[in-house]
Amino acid sequence: MAAAGDLAGRIARLIGKTPVAFVPVARGYTLARRLRARFADGSSVFIKAATDDLTADWLRAEQRIYERLAGAPFLPAHLGWEDGDDQDDTARPILVLEDLSEAHWPPPWTARHIDQVLAALDAVHASAPAVADLNLSSFEDERAKMASWSRVAADPGPFLALGLCDRAWLDAALPDLLAAEAQAVLDGDALLHLDTRSDNLCLPEGRGAVLVDWNWACRGNPLIDAAGWASSLHAEGGPPPEALLGGDEPALAALFAGFWAYRAGLPPPAPGSRVREVQRTQLSAALPWATRALGLPAPRPLR
């Protein structure tokens, strides 16, 4: 991990000012290092710094989007980039962005906030021609990873341990859940953010919604972004997924419910990671959505 002095020098080379202080940013779940850098003139920037090979690759993926779509209203201002050396922990890639810490980071949500995010997603999806030469992968390529009810069927223990349903309900529901997720349309020509959640978006005063964390960007069915967001939004006090999507969307409901059902009960991927907590929250809204969409009996949580 880069020492503060090394990082200050790199920031100074990139934007022409030397930070006088760094403040860690705790919000979000990425394993990259996140900091606010403050300057003597009172200004500040946001920094993401790679901590290993994986986060270095993620930052490079983000940088390609920021570079190609610079100035898009749904992006924070891109202020600097240095690729660096993956063999040197003090010189891994760093990305410098506009500091949006003073923006509204939901929840709470209002109807206007939700409309702003949907408008931003529409703009994202329409931006595909601008990134066509990046040859982004299709979300269809992720079907084997996304479609997870077969994994739950093979090892139901972690899912059942969450207490959201009993074994009898799961055995009866699995055929319908498996059939529905297989029908999900994943391919398409839209640019997808693919990680739309409240920790990855904010609403600066006088602007529309701004989306951050672009390392999962790909192309596919534009409904995917809203479907992936719908469960966490509902869990945070927003409308039910059906209202957000304008219909039941049983295939997408089953797909996302299965994705989180398989993962939410697993051990954390790294010490201190809160990703399972996030997945459990999303599952708590996605599973009822899938059962409503498919006309299944509602699961009774175990006490």
Backbone torsions as a table, in degrees:
resi	resn	phi	psi	omega
1	MET	NA	136.9	-176.3
2	ALA	-65.7	135.5	174.1
3	ALA	-70.8	157.8	-176.2
4	ALA	-59.0	-41.3	-179.6
5	GLY	-63.6	-42.0	178.0
6	ASP	-61.9	-44.7	-178.4
7	LEU	-65.9	-40.0	179.4
8	ALA	-60.3	-41.8	179.0
9	GLY	-65.3	-38.4	179.0
10	ARG	-67.3	-41.6	177.8
11	ILE	-62.9	-42.3	-180.0
12	ALA	-60.7	-40.5	178.6
13	ARG	-66.2	-34.8	-176.0
14	LEU	-76.0	-43.7	-172.5
15	ILE	-121.5	2.0	172.5
16	GLY	83.1	11.7	177.4
17	LYS	-137.8	144.0	180.0
18	THR	-98.4	125.5	177.6
19	PRO	-62.0	145.5	174.8
20	VAL	-103.7	-12.8	178.8
21	ALA	-159.8	150.9	173.9
22	PHE	-121.1	136.6	178.5
23	VAL	-122.5	118.5	178.9
24	PRO	-61.5	145.2	177.0
25	VAL	-109.8	120.6	-175.8
26	ALA	-91.9	-22.3	-175.1
27	ARG	-64.5	143.1	177.7
28	GLY	98.4	176.7	-170.7
29	TYR	-129.6	2.7	178.9
30	THR	-65.7	152.5	176.7
31	LEU	-86.7	-3.2	174.8
32	ALA	-70.0	154.5	176.2
33	ARG	-77.4	134.5	-178.3
34	ARG	-127.0	130.0	-175.5
35	LEU	-143.3	150.1	162.8
36	ARG	-98.6	129.6	175.7
37	ALA	-103.8	125.9	179.2
38	ARG	-104.8	146.2	-178.0
39	PHE	-117.2	163.4	-176.8
40	ALA	-63.1	-25.4	-179.5
41	ASP	-83.1	3.6	178.6
42	GLY	93.0	-8.9	179.0
43	SER	-80.7	170.1	-179.5
44	SER	-153.4	160.5	175.6
45	VAL	-137.1	165.0	176.2
46	PHE	-106.2	136.9	-177.1
47	ILE	-124.9	133.5	167.6
48	LYS	-114.7	127.4	-178.9
49	ALA	-123.8	131.2	178.5
50	ALA	-65.4	145.5	179.5
51	THR	-116.4	-11.7	179.4
52	ASP	-161.3	-176.5	-177.2
53	ASP	-63.2	-37.8	-178.4
54	LEU	-64.9	-49.7	-179.3
55	THR	-68.8	-27.0	174.1
56	ALA	-63.6	-44.0	178.2
57	ASP	-65.3	-38.1	178.3
58	TRP	-63.0	-42.6	179.7
59	LEU	-65.2	-37.5	177.3
60	ARG	-64.0	-38.3	177.1
61	ALA	-64.5	-42.3	177.2
62	GLU	-62.6	-44.9	-177.8
63	GLN	-58.0	-38.2	179.9
64	ARG	-61.9	-39.1	178.4
65	ILE	-69.5	-47.3	-179.5
66	TYR	-60.8	-39.5	-179.3
67	GLU	-67.2	-45.1	-175.2
68	ARG	-73.8	-33.1	-176.2
69	LEU	-109.0	24.0	-179.5
70	ALA	-51.0	132.1	-179.8
71	GLY	91.7	-8.5	177.6
72	ALA	-62.7	136.7	-175.3
73	PRO	-65.4	-19.7	-179.0
74	PHE	-89.7	6.3	178.1
75	LEU	-114.4	147.7	168.0
76	PRO	-68.4	156.2	177.7
77	ALA	-62.8	133.7	179.4
78	HIS	-92.0	120.1	-171.2
79	LEU	-111.8	-19.4	-179.5
80	GLY	180.0	156.7	-179.6
81	TRP	-153.3	136.0	171.9
82	GLU	-137.5	122.2	-174.8
83	ASP	-71.4	-53.7	172.9
84	GLY	86.0	-164.0	-170.3
85	ASP	-126.0	114.9	-177.9
86	ASP	-69.4	-15.0	-179.9
87	GLN	-87.4	-6.2	-177.6
88	ASP	-122.8	113.3	-176.3
89	ASP	-61.8	-21.6	179.7
90	THR	-89.6	0.7	-174.2
91	ALA	-135.2	25.8	177.1
92	ARG	-72.5	166.7	-176.4
93	PRO	-56.5	144.2	173.3
94	ILE	-131.9	143.3	178.9
95	LEU	-121.8	129.8	-178.8
96	VAL	-114.1	124.1	-175.6
97	LEU	-129.5	165.3	171.8
98	GLU	-53.2	138.2	176.3
99	ASP	-82.9	113.4	-178.5
100	LEU	-109.2	23.7	-175.8
101	SER	-64.5	-22.8	-179.9
102	GLU	-88.9	-4.0	177.2
103	ALA	-72.9	168.4	174.4
104	HIS	-81.0	119.1	175.5
105	TRP	-106.8	103.6	-176.2
106	PRO	-68.2	164.2	1.2
107	PRO	-76.1	171.3	5.4
108	PRO	-74.4	159.4	178.7
109	TRP	-107.8	148.7	167.7
110	THR	-123.7	166.0	177.7
111	ALA	-59.3	-37.0	179.3
112	ARG	-65.5	-41.8	177.1
113	HIS	-57.7	-46.4	-178.3
114	ILE	-62.2	-43.6	177.7
115	ASP	-61.8	-36.7	178.8
116	GLN	-65.5	-40.4	178.6
117	VAL	-67.0	-42.7	178.7
118	LEU	-62.5	-38.1	176.6
119	ALA	-65.1	-40.0	177.9
120	ALA	-64.4	-41.3	178.0
121	LEU	-63.8	-38.2	175.7
122	ASP	-59.4	-41.7	179.4
123	ALA	-67.1	-39.5	176.2
124	VAL	-58.5	-49.9	-176.2
125	HIS	-62.5	-33.2	180.0
126	ALA	-77.9	-7.2	-176.7
127	SER	-88.2	2.3	-176.5
128	ALA	-53.9	-41.5	-179.9
129	PRO	-58.6	-30.6	-177.9
130	ALA	-70.9	-19.4	-179.1
131	VAL	-117.3	14.7	-174.8
132	ALA	-58.0	-36.3	-176.8
133	ASP	-78.0	-2.6	173.9
134	LEU	-77.8	-11.6	178.6
135	ASN	53.2	49.5	177.7
136	LEU	-61.9	144.1	179.5
137	SER	-68.7	157.3	175.4
138	SER	-84.0	143.4	176.4
139	PHE	-62.2	-22.1	175.6
140	GLU	-58.2	-31.4	179.1
141	ASP	-63.9	-17.7	-179.1
142	GLU	-96.0	6.2	-174.9
143	ARG	-57.1	-43.5	-177.6
144	ALA	-61.6	-32.6	177.9
145	LYS	-79.5	-38.2	-176.2
146	MET	-72.7	-45.8	-174.8
147	ALA	-72.7	105.3	-166.4
148	SER	-123.1	0.9	-179.7
149	TRP	-65.0	-28.7	176.4
150	SER	-65.8	-32.5	177.0
151	ARG	-69.7	-39.6	175.8
152	VAL	-62.6	-41.6	180.0
153	ALA	-62.6	-38.2	-178.2
154	ALA	-73.2	-29.9	-179.1
155	ASP	-144.9	78.9	-174.0
156	PRO	-76.4	-10.0	-172.6
157	GLY	-55.2	-52.8	-178.6
158	PRO	-60.4	-38.3	178.3
159	PHE	-67.7	-48.3	-178.3
160	LEU	-63.5	-30.1	179.9
161	ALA	-65.5	-17.1	176.8
162	LEU	-71.4	-17.9	176.0
163	GLY	79.2	16.8	-178.1
164	LEU	-82.7	-19.0	179.2
165	CYS	-161.7	172.5	176.2
166	ASP	-103.4	173.4	-176.3
167	ARG	-65.1	-36.5	-179.5
168	ALA	-62.4	-43.4	178.9
169	TRP	-63.9	-44.4	-178.4
170	LEU	-61.2	-46.1	-178.6
171	ASP	-61.3	-38.6	-179.2
172	ALA	-73.0	-32.9	-175.0
173	ALA	-85.3	-25.1	-172.1
174	LEU	-55.1	-43.9	-179.6
175	PRO	-57.2	-41.6	179.7
176	ASP	-70.5	-39.6	179.7
177	LEU	-65.1	-42.3	178.9
178	LEU	-64.3	-43.6	-179.2
179	ALA	-66.4	-38.9	-177.1
180	ALA	-69.0	-46.9	-177.4
181	GLU	-63.0	-28.5	179.0
182	ALA	-67.2	-20.4	-178.9
183	GLN	-90.8	-2.6	-176.6
184	ALA	-65.1	131.7	177.5
185	VAL	-88.7	115.2	-176.6
186	LEU	-107.8	-31.2	-177.0
187	ASP	-76.7	157.9	178.9
188	GLY	168.5	178.9	-175.6
189	ASP	-104.3	0.0	-177.7
190	ALA	-79.5	146.6	168.0
191	LEU	-72.3	130.0	179.7
192	LEU	-114.1	137.5	171.7
193	HIS	-75.2	-46.0	170.6
194	LEU	75.3	5.7	177.3
195	ASP	-145.7	46.1	-175.4
196	THR	-79.4	110.6	176.6
197	ARG	-149.7	168.0	-175.7
198	SER	-62.7	-28.3	179.1
199	ASP	-76.9	-8.9	-179.6
200	ASN	-112.5	14.2	178.6
201	LEU	-149.1	151.5	178.5
202	CYS	-145.2	169.9	-175.6
203	LEU	-130.4	86.2	178.8
204	PRO	-65.9	149.0	179.5
205	GLU	-60.2	130.3	176.4
206	GLY	79.2	5.6	178.8
207	ARG	-129.1	168.2	172.7
208	GLY	-80.0	-171.4	-179.8
209	ALA	-68.6	142.5	178.5
210	VAL	-118.6	131.1	-178.3
211	LEU	-106.9	137.2	177.9
212	VAL	-122.2	176.1	-179.8
213	ASP	61.0	82.9	-174.4
214	TRP	-105.5	19.4	-174.6
215	ASN	-72.3	-15.4	178.8
216	TRP	-98.8	7.1	-175.5
217	ALA	-53.6	137.4	178.6
218	CYS	-155.5	-168.1	176.0
219	ARG	-121.0	152.4	-179.7
220	GLY	170.8	-161.9	179.1
221	ASN	-65.4	121.8	-176.1
222	PRO	-62.4	-18.9	177.1
223	LEU	-67.8	-18.3	-175.6
224	ILE	-60.4	-44.2	-177.4
225	ASP	-60.6	-46.6	-180.0
226	ALA	-67.3	-38.4	179.8
227	ALA	-66.1	-38.6	178.3
228	GLY	-69.6	-29.7	179.8
229	TRP	-81.9	-28.7	-166.5
230	ALA	-56.3	-41.3	-175.6
231	SER	-70.4	-44.8	179.8
232	SER	-67.0	-36.0	176.9
233	LEU	-60.8	-46.6	179.9
234	HIS	-62.9	-40.2	179.3
235	ALA	-65.0	-21.8	179.9
236	GLU	-98.9	17.2	175.0
237	GLY	99.6	3.5	178.5
238	GLY	-81.6	-177.5	-178.2
239	PRO	-69.4	163.8	175.7
240	PRO	-63.9	154.7	-177.1
241	PRO	-54.1	-36.9	-178.3
242	GLU	-59.4	-37.3	-179.8
243	ALA	-69.0	-38.9	-179.6
244	LEU	-66.5	-38.4	-174.7
245	LEU	-93.2	-6.1	-179.9
246	GLY	73.8	20.8	179.8
247	GLY	169.1	173.7	-174.3
248	ASP	-68.7	-38.9	-177.0
249	GLU	48.2	61.3	-174.7
250	PRO	-60.2	-34.6	-178.3
251	ALA	-66.6	-45.5	179.3
252	LEU	-70.1	-35.7	177.1
253	ALA	-60.6	-45.7	179.6
254	ALA	-66.1	-39.8	-179.1
255	LEU	-60.4	-52.1	-176.8
256	PHE	-71.3	-36.5	176.9
257	ALA	-61.0	-41.5	179.4
258	GLY	-67.1	-39.5	179.5
259	PHE	-57.9	-46.7	-178.5
260	TRP	-78.4	-31.2	179.3
261	ALA	-61.3	-39.6	-179.5
262	TYR	-71.2	-33.3	-170.6
263	ARG	-96.0	-30.4	-169.7
264	ALA	-62.7	-27.8	-178.4
265	GLY	-93.9	-0.2	-179.5
266	LEU	-78.7	162.3	175.0
267	PRO	-62.8	154.3	177.9
268	PRO	-58.2	144.4	-178.9
269	PRO	-70.2	-19.5	179.1
270	ALA	-153.7	151.8	178.5
271	PRO	-55.8	132.0	178.4
272	GLY	84.2	-6.4	-179.6
273	SER	-69.1	138.9	178.0
274	ARG	-106.3	13.9	-173.6
275	VAL	-63.7	-34.9	179.7
276	ARG	-66.6	-35.6	175.8
277	GLU	-60.9	-43.4	178.4
278	VAL	-63.7	-44.4	-179.3
279	GLN	-65.2	-37.1	177.7
280	ARG	-63.6	-40.4	178.0
281	THR	-63.6	-44.0	179.5
282	GLN	-65.3	-40.6	178.8
283	LEU	-63.0	-35.5	-178.2
284	SER	-62.0	-23.7	175.0
285	ALA	-98.7	-34.0	-175.3
286	ALA	-71.8	-37.5	-178.3
287	LEU	-65.2	-47.8	174.5
288	PRO	-60.4	-36.9	176.4
289	TRP	-59.4	-47.7	-179.1
290	ALA	-63.1	-40.3	-179.3
291	THR	-67.7	-38.1	176.6
292	ARG	-65.3	-45.3	-176.6
293	ALA	-63.9	-32.8	-177.9
294	LEU	-96.7	0.5	179.7
295	GLY	68.5	29.6	179.3
296	LEU	-87.5	155.4	173.3
297	PRO	-59.5	143.2	179.3
298	ALA	-67.7	133.1	176.6
299	PRO	-68.1	141.7	177.6
300	ARG	-98.9	115.6	-180.0
301	PRO	-57.3	141.2	177.0
302	LEU	-76.4	143.8	178.3
303	ARG	-94.4	NA	NA
